[in-house]
Amino acid sequence: MENIPEVSHAELLRRQLQGPWHNAMLDKWVGRGELDYEKYVRTQQLLALQTPPEQCVTPDELMFQVVHQSQELWLKLLAHESVECVAELDQDQLWEVSARLERMNRVARTLASQLGVLETLTPDAYQIIRRALGNGSGQESPGYNAVGLTAQGLEEALARLLWRRGVELATLYTRPGLADLKRMCEQLLDYDESFQLWLYTHFQLVRRTIGVDSTVKALDGLPTRVLTGRMMKPLFPALWRVRVEMTATWRREGGHAPGAPRGSTGSDVP
């Protein structure tokens, strides 16, 4: 009797994943691209953008590609939100700006947390995937470059707003009655800090997979050590620079010595 090779349970499940699937609650077939959800989200096109599992150089390649594709989508959203924020800044709609910056900050933190998934990729698995990446580099990311462009637009919009209010950034933190502007600038800084956290997380990811050293080159030919400078580059330099300027003019006079009796005013002289 001829021996017929058995199909593994994993292979059977893999074939089932090709769909479609019957949803008993809806009594509908999902996966054909016919349902409203599938049409709106464009699931057929979206889920066809990844290399088929049978063509992946390693089972981990799908994860690697999915994370990078989702990062591009979040970066696209950040660039879009930044443009909307510029429009609202130019119309003095600071409440709307504040709400949008809160969203942008959460998106930037999502970017960083997603890289934690990539950290499950071991160096040996990445070395296999790396052979299929050509000379690809994060510097080539459309989303990364778009966010940098829109950040310049945001900083310019902030400058226009301060000009309309007759306020210089250097005096924003010392002049009373500017709480709305100060709060907005702090939210811009929140977003910037979260974005730099993403860059730092990426630096650590590179460190885990190929190492950071002057002798280690990324696929674009640049030493991985240059990433240490990139992860410290802010989106809004002026907002960080004002901290340096304030510290440069700081004086000890007006404070309290540690352990010394304090007055009843409850606050120190600025």
TORKOL-4160 file (C-alpha; in steps of 0.2 Angstrom, whole numbers, padded with zeros to 4 digits, m for minus):
270
<pt num="1" X="0000" Y="0000" Z="0000"/>
<pt num="2" X="0007" Y="0017" Z="m0005"/>
<pt num="3" X="0012" Y="0028" Z="0009"/>
<pt num="4" X="0004" Y="0045" Z="0008"/>
<pt num="5" X="0013" Y="0058" Z="0017"/>
<pt num="6" X="0003" Y="0066" Z="0031"/>
<pt num="7" X="0000" Y="0085" Z="0030"/>
<pt num="8" X="0005" Y="0093" Z="0047"/>
<pt num="9" X="m0007" Y="0102" Z="0058"/>
<pt num="10" X="0003" Y="0118" Z="0055"/>
<pt num="11" X="0001" Y="0116" Z="0036"/>
<pt num="12" X="m0017" Y="0113" Z="0037"/>
<pt num="13" X="m0019" Y="0129" Z="0048"/>
<pt num="14" X="m0009" Y="0139" Z="0036"/>
<pt num="15" X="m0020" Y="0134" Z="0021"/>
<pt num="16" X="m0035" Y="0139" Z="0031"/>
<pt num="17" X="m0028" Y="0156" Z="0034"/>
<pt num="18" X="m0029" Y="0159" Z="0015"/>
<pt num="19" X="m0048" Y="0161" Z="0019"/>
<pt num="20" X="m0062" Y="0165" Z="0017"/>
<pt num="21" X="m0069" Y="0162" Z="0034"/>
<pt num="22" X="m0087" Y="0160" Z="0039"/>
<pt num="23" X="m0092" Y="0171" Z="0054"/>
<pt num="24" X="m0106" Y="0162" Z="0063"/>
<pt num="25" X="m0112" Y="0177" Z="0072"/>
<pt num="26" X="m0115" Y="0187" Z="0056"/>
<pt num="27" X="m0118" Y="0172" Z="0045"/>
<pt num="28" X="m0106" Y="0180" Z="0032"/>
<pt num="29" X="m0090" Y="0175" Z="0023"/>
<pt num="30" X="m0075" Y="0186" Z="0028"/>
<pt num="31" X="m0060" Y="0188" Z="0017"/>
<pt num="32" X="m0068" Y="0189" Z="0000"/>
<pt num="33" X="m0067" Y="0208" Z="0001"/>
<pt num="34" X="m0085" Y="0210" Z="m0001"/>
<pt num="35" X="m0090" Y="0217" Z="0016"/>
<pt num="36" X="m0091" Y="0235" Z="0020"/>
<pt num="37" X="m0077" Y="0234" Z="0033"/>
<pt num="38" X="m0066" Y="0226" Z="0021"/>
<pt num="39" X="m0070" Y="0239" Z="0007"/>
<pt num="40" X="m0067" Y="0254" Z="0019"/>
<pt num="41" X="m0051" Y="0248" Z="0026"/>
<pt num="42" X="m0046" Y="0240" Z="0010"/>
<pt num="43" X="m0040" Y="0224" Z="0018"/>
<pt num="44" X="m0038" Y="0214" Z="0002"/>
<pt num="45" X="m0025" Y="0227" Z="m0004"/>
<pt num="46" X="m0017" Y="0230" Z="0013"/>
<pt num="47" X="m0015" Y="0212" Z="0017"/>
<pt num="48" X="m0007" Y="0208" Z="0000"/>
<pt num="49" X="0007" Y="0221" Z="0003"/>
<pt num="50" X="0017" Y="0208" Z="0013"/>
<pt num="51" X="0028" Y="0194" Z="0006"/>
<pt num="52" X="0019" Y="0178" Z="0006"/>
<pt num="53" X="0024" Y="0167" Z="0020"/>
<pt num="54" X="0030" Y="0153" Z="0008"/>
<pt num="55" X="0042" Y="0166" Z="0000"/>
<pt num="56" X="0049" Y="0173" Z="0016"/>
<pt num="57" X="0068" Y="0169" Z="0019"/>
<pt num="58" X="0064" Y="0166" Z="0037"/>
<pt num="59" X="0047" Y="0165" Z="0046"/>
<pt num="60" X="0052" Y="0181" Z="0056"/>
<pt num="61" X="0052" Y="0191" Z="0039"/>
<pt num="62" X="0034" Y="0194" Z="0040"/>
<pt num="63" X="0035" Y="0202" Z="0057"/>
<pt num="64" X="0050" Y="0212" Z="0051"/>
<pt num="65" X="0040" Y="0219" Z="0036"/>
<pt num="66" X="0023" Y="0221" Z="0045"/>
<pt num="67" X="0032" Y="0232" Z="0059"/>
<pt num="68" X="0040" Y="0243" Z="0046"/>
<pt num="69" X="0025" Y="0245" Z="0035"/>
<pt num="70" X="0014" Y="0250" Z="0051"/>
<pt num="71" X="0028" Y="0262" Z="0056"/>
<pt num="72" X="0026" Y="0271" Z="0039"/>
<pt num="73" X="0008" Y="0272" Z="0042"/>
<pt num="74" X="0010" Y="0280" Z="0059"/>
<pt num="75" X="0023" Y="0292" Z="0052"/>
<pt num="76" X="0011" Y="0297" Z="0038"/>
<pt num="77" X="m0002" Y="0301" Z="0051"/>
<pt num="78" X="0010" Y="0311" Z="0061"/>
<pt num="79" X="0014" Y="0321" Z="0045"/>
<pt num="80" X="m0004" Y="0324" Z="0041"/>
<pt num="81" X="m0008" Y="0329" Z="0059"/>
<pt num="82" X="0007" Y="0341" Z="0059"/>
<pt num="83" X="0000" Y="0350" Z="0043"/>
<pt num="84" X="m0017" Y="0352" Z="0052"/>
<pt num="85" X="m0009" Y="0358" Z="0067"/>
<pt num="86" X="0000" Y="0372" Z="0057"/>
<pt num="87" X="m0017" Y="0377" Z="0050"/>
<pt num="88" X="m0024" Y="0378" Z="0067"/>
<pt num="89" X="m0009" Y="0388" Z="0074"/>
<pt num="90" X="m0011" Y="0401" Z="0060"/>
<pt num="91" X="m0029" Y="0403" Z="0065"/>
<pt num="92" X="m0025" Y="0405" Z="0083"/>
<pt num="93" X="m0035" Y="0389" Z="0088"/>
<pt num="94" X="m0025" Y="0384" Z="0102"/>
<pt num="95" X="m0037" Y="0372" Z="0110"/>
<pt num="96" X="m0038" Y="0362" Z="0094"/>
<pt num="97" X="m0019" Y="0363" Z="0093"/>
<pt num="98" X="m0018" Y="0356" Z="0111"/>
<pt num="99" X="m0029" Y="0342" Z="0107"/>
<pt num="100" X="m0020" Y="0337" Z="0091"/>
<pt num="101" X="m0003" Y="0338" Z="0100"/>
<pt num="102" X="m0009" Y="0326" Z="0113"/>
<pt num="103" X="m0014" Y="0314" Z="0099"/>
<pt num="104" X="0003" Y="0316" Z="0090"/>
<pt num="105" X="0012" Y="0313" Z="0106"/>
<pt num="106" X="0003" Y="0296" Z="0108"/>
<pt num="107" X="0007" Y="0291" Z="0090"/>
<pt num="108" X="0025" Y="0295" Z="0093"/>
<pt num="109" X="0025" Y="0284" Z="0108"/>
<pt num="110" X="0016" Y="0270" Z="0099"/>
<pt num="111" X="0030" Y="0271" Z="0086"/>
<pt num="112" X="0043" Y="0268" Z="0100"/>
<pt num="113" X="0033" Y="0254" Z="0108"/>
<pt num="114" X="0031" Y="0245" Z="0091"/>
<pt num="115" X="0050" Y="0243" Z="0089"/>
<pt num="116" X="0049" Y="0232" Z="0105"/>
<pt num="117" X="0041" Y="0219" Z="0094"/>
<pt num="118" X="0057" Y="0220" Z="0082"/>
<pt num="119" X="0068" Y="0217" Z="0097"/>
<pt num="120" X="0062" Y="0199" Z="0098"/>
<pt num="121" X="0071" Y="0197" Z="0082"/>
<pt num="122" X="0088" Y="0188" Z="0086"/>
<pt num="123" X="0104" Y="0194" Z="0077"/>
<pt num="124" X="0106" Y="0178" Z="0067"/>
<pt num="125" X="0088" Y="0179" Z="0060"/>
<pt num="126" X="0091" Y="0197" Z="0055"/>
<pt num="127" X="0107" Y="0193" Z="0046"/>
<pt num="128" X="0096" Y="0182" Z="0035"/>
<pt num="129" X="0083" Y="0195" Z="0032"/>
<pt num="130" X="0097" Y="0208" Z="0029"/>
<pt num="131" X="0102" Y="0199" Z="0013"/>
<pt num="132" X="0086" Y="0204" Z="0005"/>
<pt num="133" X="0086" Y="0222" Z="0010"/>
<pt num="134" X="0098" Y="0229" Z="m0004"/>
<pt num="135" X="0105" Y="0245" Z="0002"/>
<pt num="136" X="0089" Y="0250" Z="0011"/>
<pt num="137" X="0091" Y="0263" Z="0025"/>
<pt num="138" X="0080" Y="0271" Z="0038"/>
<pt num="139" X="0086" Y="0288" Z="0030"/>
<pt num="140" X="0076" Y="0282" Z="0015"/>
<pt num="141" X="0060" Y="0281" Z="0025"/>
<pt num="142" X="0046" Y="0293" Z="0017"/>
<pt num="143" X="0038" Y="0294" Z="0033"/>
<pt num="144" X="0053" Y="0299" Z="0043"/>
<pt num="145" X="0058" Y="0313" Z="0030"/>
<pt num="146" X="0040" Y="0319" Z="0029"/>
<pt num="147" X="0039" Y="0321" Z="0048"/>
<pt num="148" X="0055" Y="0331" Z="0048"/>
<pt num="149" X="0048" Y="0342" Z="0034"/>
<pt num="150" X="0032" Y="0345" Z="0044"/>
<pt num="151" X="0041" Y="0349" Z="0060"/>
<pt num="152" X="0050" Y="0363" Z="0051"/>
<pt num="153" X="0033" Y="0369" Z="0046"/>
<pt num="154" X="0027" Y="0368" Z="0064"/>
<pt num="155" X="0041" Y="0378" Z="0071"/>
<pt num="156" X="0038" Y="0391" Z="0058"/>
<pt num="157" X="0020" Y="0392" Z="0063"/>
<pt num="158" X="0025" Y="0394" Z="0081"/>
<pt num="159" X="0036" Y="0408" Z="0077"/>
<pt num="160" X="0022" Y="0417" Z="0067"/>
<pt num="161" X="0010" Y="0415" Z="0082"/>
<pt num="162" X="0023" Y="0422" Z="0094"/>
<pt num="163" X="0025" Y="0437" Z="0082"/>
<pt num="164" X="0007" Y="0440" Z="0082"/>
<pt num="165" X="0006" Y="0440" Z="0101"/>
<pt num="166" X="0021" Y="0451" Z="0102"/>
<pt num="167" X="0031" Y="0438" Z="0112"/>
<pt num="168" X="0048" Y="0431" Z="0110"/>
<pt num="169" X="0052" Y="0413" Z="0115"/>
<pt num="170" X="0065" Y="0419" Z="0127"/>
<pt num="171" X="0052" Y="0428" Z="0137"/>
<pt num="172" X="0038" Y="0416" Z="0136"/>
<pt num="173" X="0043" Y="0407" Z="0152"/>
<pt num="174" X="0046" Y="0423" Z="0162"/>
<pt num="175" X="0031" Y="0435" Z="0157"/>
<pt num="176" X="0015" Y="0432" Z="0166"/>
<pt num="177" X="m0002" Y="0430" Z="0157"/>
<pt num="178" X="0005" Y="0418" Z="0144"/>
<pt num="179" X="0000" Y="0401" Z="0151"/>
<pt num="180" X="m0009" Y="0396" Z="0135"/>
<pt num="181" X="0006" Y="0398" Z="0124"/>
<pt num="182" X="0018" Y="0391" Z="0137"/>
<pt num="183" X="0007" Y="0375" Z="0139"/>
<pt num="184" X="0006" Y="0373" Z="0120"/>
<pt num="185" X="0025" Y="0374" Z="0119"/>
<pt num="186" X="0027" Y="0361" Z="0132"/>
<pt num="187" X="0015" Y="0350" Z="0122"/>
<pt num="188" X="0026" Y="0352" Z="0107"/>
<pt num="189" X="0041" Y="0347" Z="0118"/>
<pt num="190" X="0031" Y="0332" Z="0124"/>
<pt num="191" X="0029" Y="0327" Z="0106"/>
<pt num="192" X="0047" Y="0330" Z="0102"/>
<pt num="193" X="0053" Y="0320" Z="0116"/>
<pt num="194" X="0042" Y="0305" Z="0112"/>
<pt num="195" X="0049" Y="0306" Z="0094"/>
<pt num="196" X="0067" Y="0306" Z="0100"/>
<pt num="197" X="0062" Y="0291" Z="0111"/>
<pt num="198" X="0058" Y="0282" Z="0095"/>
<pt num="199" X="0075" Y="0287" Z="0088"/>
<pt num="200" X="0083" Y="0281" Z="0103"/>
<pt num="201" X="0073" Y="0264" Z="0103"/>
<pt num="202" X="0079" Y="0262" Z="0085"/>
<pt num="203" X="0097" Y="0265" Z="0090"/>
<pt num="204" X="0095" Y="0251" Z="0103"/>
<pt num="205" X="0087" Y="0240" Z="0090"/>
<pt num="206" X="0102" Y="0242" Z="0079"/>
<pt num="207" X="0113" Y="0239" Z="0093"/>
<pt num="208" X="0105" Y="0223" Z="0097"/>
<pt num="209" X="0105" Y="0216" Z="0079"/>
<pt num="210" X="0121" Y="0222" Z="0071"/>
<pt num="211" X="0130" Y="0232" Z="0084"/>
<pt num="212" X="0135" Y="0250" Z="0085"/>
<pt num="213" X="0153" Y="0253" Z="0081"/>
<pt num="214" X="0164" Y="0263" Z="0069"/>
<pt num="215" X="0168" Y="0247" Z="0060"/>
<pt num="216" X="0150" Y="0241" Z="0058"/>
<pt num="217" X="0141" Y="0249" Z="0043"/>
<pt num="218" X="0123" Y="0250" Z="0039"/>
<pt num="219" X="0117" Y="0244" Z="0022"/>
<pt num="220" X="0118" Y="0262" Z="0016"/>
<pt num="221" X="0137" Y="0262" Z="0020"/>
<pt num="222" X="0137" Y="0273" Z="0035"/>
<pt num="223" X="0144" Y="0268" Z="0051"/>
<pt num="224" X="0131" Y="0263" Z="0064"/>
<pt num="225" X="0139" Y="0275" Z="0076"/>
<pt num="226" X="0132" Y="0290" Z="0067"/>
<pt num="227" X="0115" Y="0285" Z="0074"/>
<pt num="228" X="0121" Y="0292" Z="0091"/>
<pt num="229" X="0120" Y="0309" Z="0084"/>
<pt num="230" X="0103" Y="0307" Z="0075"/>
<pt num="231" X="0094" Y="0301" Z="0090"/>
<pt num="232" X="0098" Y="0317" Z="0099"/>
<pt num="233" X="0093" Y="0328" Z="0085"/>
<pt num="234" X="0077" Y="0337" Z="0090"/>
<pt num="235" X="0062" Y="0342" Z="0080"/>
<pt num="236" X="0061" Y="0359" Z="0087"/>
<pt num="237" X="0078" Y="0365" Z="0091"/>
<pt num="238" X="0072" Y="0383" Z="0097"/>
<pt num="239" X="0061" Y="0375" Z="0111"/>
<pt num="240" X="0076" Y="0366" Z="0118"/>
<pt num="241" X="0088" Y="0380" Z="0116"/>
<pt num="242" X="0078" Y="0392" Z="0126"/>
<pt num="243" X="0081" Y="0380" Z="0141"/>
<pt num="244" X="0100" Y="0383" Z="0139"/>
<pt num="245" X="0097" Y="0402" Z="0138"/>
<pt num="246" X="0087" Y="0402" Z="0154"/>
<pt num="247" X="0100" Y="0392" Z="0163"/>
<pt num="248" X="0114" Y="0404" Z="0157"/>
<pt num="249" X="0105" Y="0418" Z="0165"/>
<pt num="250" X="0100" Y="0409" Z="0181"/>
<pt num="251" X="0107" Y="0416" Z="0198"/>
<pt num="252" X="0107" Y="0408" Z="0215"/>
<pt num="253" X="0100" Y="0424" Z="0223"/>
<pt num="254" X="0082" Y="0424" Z="0229"/>
<pt num="255" X="0082" Y="0406" Z="0235"/>
<pt num="256" X="0083" Y="0397" Z="0251"/>
<pt num="257" X="0098" Y="0388" Z="0259"/>
<pt num="258" X="0094" Y="0369" Z="0262"/>
<pt num="259" X="0087" Y="0368" Z="0279"/>
<pt num="260" X="0085" Y="0386" Z="0282"/>
<pt num="261" X="0069" Y="0394" Z="0289"/>
<pt num="262" X="0057" Y="0399" Z="0275"/>
<pt num="263" X="0045" Y="0414" Z="0274"/>
<pt num="264" X="0026" Y="0412" Z="0273"/>
<pt num="265" X="0026" Y="0417" Z="0255"/>
<pt num="266" X="0026" Y="0399" Z="0249"/>
<pt num="267" X="0037" Y="0402" Z="0234"/>
<pt num="268" X="0054" Y="0408" Z="0230"/>
<pt num="269" X="0059" Y="0423" Z="0220"/>
<pt num="270" X="0061" Y="0418" Z="0201"/>
